[in-house]
């Protein structure tokens, strides 16, 4: 467990990536008690300086001794690097919060959204998994509804921004968009098809059951975080030409009847959730308005009159903030609180 200190030595692994950059920014904005910040990335980024507070911090390459003396390490360097280096960090006495898919479904490792299942942090053994970005914003909304009316089934369709793939995908969307508007030939290097002015019903690899890995992540992670395998979840994940913020359409079936007004009241009281729902005034969550915000926004709350107890709603959250960096920093904050 983390030892109680006034300030902590914190590392960000994968510091030069889109999420790593956001982690550094979030640590500073939330005034996390950082005594010293260490930044790690691949060898090609070694020596590069990134700004934190009033200092420039040089990026280091990882080695077997990198984590000695470090209290908390926030990882966002991909599953393979996490597989290799997270156990090394944990063995050095460092608590790892890992943003990759490597440890999420390991039964010995907690998968945590602090507003939903903070008590799972009590049984960590040095590694804590940060859930998938699309799962995080969904369970924030599902948890209060589940507590109020017990969820039977969820049908979710996501509309996911390219930043979920990383900086190269952001660059590709920008290059394709400007290229097409200038009547130039474009290249598809990150995605199998053009993403500019297009919609791809394909995130991650396809599995034998016809679903993608991303879709099954949402199914399996939701059950683990919510601590209820009886909840049925089916997902379709879609990549859209938006730079930042994931949107999701949810159809929720509950055991107990919940009216739209009751659902709004329950969600308004939930931590990390903002109800923004006045369609008669054209007010509903939009990615362009939620970029950089920490909360998950909910709108278009309405009854599904095709089933006995059904609610439809629309949610939007910044996938680099709550969907990744912020959730990791909130886990670290909770560890400090529990120390």
C-alpha positions in Angstrom: 0.0 0.0 0.0 1.0 3.6 -0.5 2.8 5.2 2.5 1.4 8.4 3.9 3.6 11.4 2.8 3.1 15.2 2.4 4.4 14.9 -1.2 5.1 12.0 -3.6 7.5 11.1 -6.3 5.4 10.5 -9.3 6.2 9.0 -12.7 4.4 9.2 -16.0 5.3 6.3 -18.4 4.4 7.1 -22.0 4.7 10.8 -21.2 5.0 12.0 -24.8 1.8 10.4 -26.0 -1.7 12.1 -26.1 -2.8 10.6 -22.8 0.7 11.0 -21.1 0.6 14.7 -21.9 -2.9 14.9 -20.5 -1.8 13.1 -17.3 1.0 15.7 -16.8 -1.5 18.5 -17.3 -4.1 16.9 -15.0 -1.5 16.4 -12.2 -0.7 20.1 -12.4 -4.2 21.4 -12.7 -5.5 19.3 -9.7 -2.5 20.3 -7.6 -1.6 16.7 -6.9 1.1 16.6 -4.1 4.1 16.0 -6.4 7.5 16.3 -4.8 9.3 15.3 -8.0 7.9 14.3 -11.4 9.8 11.7 -13.5 8.9 11.2 -17.2 9.5 8.1 -19.2 9.0 7.3 -22.9 10.6 5.3 -25.7 14.3 5.7 -26.5 13.6 8.1 -29.4 12.1 10.6 -27.0 14.9 10.4 -24.5 16.2 13.9 -23.5 13.1 15.7 -24.7 11.9 18.3 -22.2 8.2 18.6 -21.1 6.8 21.4 -19.0 5.4 20.8 -15.5 4.7 23.7 -13.1 7.6 26.2 -13.5 10.1 23.5 -14.6 11.1 21.6 -17.7 11.4 17.9 -17.0 13.6 15.7 -19.2 12.2 12.5 -20.6 14.1 9.3 -19.6 14.2 5.8 -21.2 13.1 2.9 -19.0 15.5 0.5 -17.3 15.4 -2.1 -14.5 16.3 0.6 -11.9 14.0 3.3 -13.2 11.3 2.9 -10.5 13.4 2.9 -7.4 12.2 5.6 -5.0 9.1 6.3 -7.1 5.8 6.2 -5.1 3.2 6.2 -7.9 3.6 5.5 -11.6 0.9 6.4 -14.1 1.3 4.2 -17.2 0.0 5.0 -20.7 2.5 3.3 -22.9 0.5 0.4 -24.4 -0.2 -3.2 -23.3 3.1 -4.7 -24.2 5.2 -2.1 -22.2 2.8 -2.5 -19.3 3.2 -6.2 -19.4 7.0 -5.9 -19.1 7.4 -2.8 -16.9 4.4 -2.7 -14.5 5.6 -5.8 -12.5 9.1 -4.3 -12.4 7.7 -1.0 -11.0 5.5 -2.9 -8.5 8.4 -5.0 -7.3 10.3 -1.7 -6.7 7.6 -0.7 -4.2 5.8 1.7 -6.6 2.0 1.6 -7.1 1.2 1.4 -10.8 -2.0 2.9 -12.3 -2.1 1.4 -15.8 -4.1 2.8 -18.6 -3.6 -0.1 -21.1 -5.7 -3.1 -21.6 -3.0 -5.5 -20.2 -4.4 -6.0 -16.7 -8.0 -5.0 -16.8 -9.5 -8.5 -16.8 -6.9 -10.0 -14.5 -9.0 -11.2 -11.5 -6.1 -10.4 -9.1 -6.0 -6.7 -10.2 -8.7 -4.1 -9.4 -10.3 -2.3 -12.3 -11.4 1.0 -10.8 -13.6 4.1 -11.5 -13.3 6.0 -8.2 -16.9 7.3 -8.2 -18.2 3.7 -8.8 -16.0 1.1 -7.0 -13.3 2.8 -4.8 -13.3 0.0 -2.3 -11.7 -2.3 -4.8 -8.5 -0.3 -4.3 -8.2 -1.9 -0.9 -7.1 -5.2 -2.4 -4.5 -4.1 -4.9 -1.1 -5.7 -4.9 0.9 -2.9 -6.6 -1.0 -2.7 -9.9 -4.4 -1.0 -10.5 -6.0 -1.0 -13.9 -7.6 2.0 -15.5 -10.7 1.0 -17.5 -11.3 1.5 -21.2 -12.3 5.1 -22.0 -15.8 4.2 -23.3 -16.5 2.0 -20.3 -15.6 4.7 -17.8 -18.1 7.2 -18.9 -20.8 4.5 -19.3 -20.4 3.0 -15.8 -20.5 6.5 -14.2 -24.1 6.8 -15.5 -25.1 3.2 -15.0 -24.0 3.0 -11.4 -26.6 5.5 -9.9 -29.4 4.0 -12.1 -28.4 0.4 -11.1 -28.5 1.5 -7.4 -32.0 3.1 -7.9 -33.7 0.5 -10.2 -31.4 -2.5 -10.8 -30.2 -2.7 -14.4 -31.1 -5.9 -16.4 -29.7 -5.0 -19.8 -27.8 -2.3 -21.6 -27.6 -1.7 -25.4 -24.8 0.8 -26.2 -23.6 2.3 -29.4 -20.5 4.5 -29.2 -19.3 7.4 -31.4 -15.6 7.5 -30.5 -13.1 10.3 -31.3 -9.9 9.6 -33.1 -7.8 10.7 -30.1 -8.8 7.3 -28.5 -6.3 5.8 -31.0 -3.5 8.3 -30.2 -1.7 11.2 -31.7 -1.1 9.5 -35.1 -4.8 9.2 -35.6 -5.4 12.9 -34.7 -2.8 13.8 -37.3 -4.3 11.5 -39.9 -7.8 13.0 -39.5 -6.3 16.5 -39.8 -4.2 15.6 -42.8 -7.1 13.8 -44.6 -9.6 16.6 -43.9 -7.3 19.4 -45.2 -6.2 17.2 -48.1 -9.7 16.4 -49.2 -10.7 20.0 -49.0 -7.7 21.0 -51.1 -8.6 18.2 -53.6 -5.3 16.3 -52.8 -4.9 12.6 -52.7 -5.0 11.2 -49.1 -3.3 8.3 -47.3 -4.8 5.8 -44.8 -2.1 4.7 -42.4 -3.8 4.4 -39.0 -7.3 3.2 -40.0 -8.2 0.7 -42.7 -10.4 3.3 -44.4 -10.6 7.0 -44.8 -11.8 8.5 -41.5 -12.4 12.1 -42.6 -16.1 12.7 -43.5 -16.7 9.0 -42.8 -17.9 6.6 -40.0 -16.1 3.3 -39.2 -18.1 0.6 -37.4 -14.7 -0.9 -36.4 -12.6 -0.3 -33.3 -9.8 -2.8 -32.5 -9.7 -6.2 -34.1 -12.7 -8.5 -34.9 -13.2 -11.6 -32.8 -14.8 -15.0 -33.8 -18.1 -13.9 -32.4 -18.4 -11.0 -34.8 -17.8 -8.4 -32.1 -14.6 -6.3 -31.9 -12.2 -6.3 -28.9 -13.4 -2.8 -28.0 -17.0 -4.0 -27.9 -16.2 -7.0 -25.7 -14.1 -4.7 -23.4 -17.2 -2.7 -22.7 -19.2 -5.9 -22.0 -16.7 -7.5 -19.6 -15.3 -4.4 -17.9 -18.7 -3.2 -17.0 -19.6 -6.4 -15.2 -16.3 -6.3 -13.3 -16.5 -2.7 -12.3 -20.2 -2.9 -11.3 -19.6 -6.2 -9.5 -22.6 -7.8 -11.1 -22.3 -10.5 -13.8 -26.1 -10.6 -14.2 -26.1 -7.3 -16.1 -26.4 -8.0 -19.8 -24.5 -5.7 -22.1 -24.3 -5.6 -25.8 -22.2 -3.0 -27.7 -21.4 -1.6 -31.1 -18.4 0.7 -31.2 -18.0 3.2 -34.0 -15.1 5.6 -34.9 -16.2 9.0 -36.0 -14.3 12.0 -37.5 -14.2 13.9 -34.2 -10.9 14.9 -32.6 -11.8 14.6 -29.0 -14.7 13.4 -26.7 -16.6 10.1 -27.0 -20.4 10.0 -27.3 -22.6 7.1 -26.5 -26.3 6.2 -27.0 -27.6 4.0 -24.2 -30.7 1.9 -24.0 -31.2 0.7 -20.4 -33.7 -1.9 -19.2 -34.3 -1.9 -15.4 -36.2 -4.1 -13.0 -37.9 -1.2 -11.3 -39.8 1.5 -13.3 -37.8 4.7 -13.5 -39.4 7.7 -15.2 -37.3 10.2 -17.2 -37.6 12.8 -14.4 -36.6 10.2 -11.8 -33.6 9.2 -13.9 -32.6 12.9 -14.2 -32.9 13.3 -10.5 -30.8 10.2 -9.8 -28.1 11.2 -12.3 -28.0 14.9 -11.1 -27.1 13.6 -7.6 -24.3 11.3 -8.9 -20.6 12.3 -8.6 -18.9 13.2 -11.8 -22.2 13.4 -13.8 -23.9 16.5 -15.2 -27.4 16.4 -16.6 -27.7 18.7 -19.6 -31.1 18.0 -21.0 -33.4 20.6 -22.6 -34.0 19.4 -26.1 -36.8 21.9 -26.6 -34.0 24.6 -26.5 -31.6 22.4 -28.5 -29.6 21.7 -25.4 -27.9 18.3 -25.2 -24.3 17.2 -24.7 -21.9 17.9 -27.7 -18.2 17.0 -28.0 -17.2 20.5 -29.0 -18.6 21.9 -25.7 -17.3 19.2 -23.4 -13.6 19.0 -24.6 -11.4 19.7 -21.6 -14.2 19.1 -19.0 -13.9 16.5 -16.3 -17.5 15.4 -15.9 -19.6 13.0 -18.0 -22.6 14.9 -19.5 -26.1 13.3 -20.0 -28.9 14.4 -22.2 -31.8 13.2 -24.4 -33.2 11.3 -21.3 -36.5 9.7 -22.4 -38.6 6.6 -21.9 -38.3 3.6 -24.2 -42.0 2.8 -24.6 -41.3 -0.5 -26.5 -40.4 -2.3 -23.2 -41.9 -2.2 -19.7 -39.0 -0.5 -17.9 -36.7 1.2 -20.4 -34.8 4.5 -20.5 -32.8 6.0 -23.5 -30.1 8.6 -23.0 -27.1 10.2 -24.6 -23.8 10.7 -22.9 -20.6 12.6 -23.8 -17.2 12.8 -22.0 -13.7 13.9 -22.8 -11.9 10.6 -23.5 -8.5 12.0 -22.8 -9.7 13.4 -19.4 -12.2 11.3 -17.6 -11.7 8.5 -20.1 -8.0 8.2 -19.3 -5.8 10.8 -17.6 -8.3 12.2 -15.0 -9.5 8.7 -13.9 -5.9 7.6 -13.4 -5.1 10.8 -11.3 -8.3 10.3 -9.3 -7.2 6.8 -8.5 -3.9 8.2 -7.3 -5.8 10.8 -5.2 -7.9 8.1 -3.7 -4.7 6.1 -2.8 -3.3 9.2 -1.1 -6.6 9.6 0.8 -6.5 6.0 1.9 -2.8 5.9 2.8 
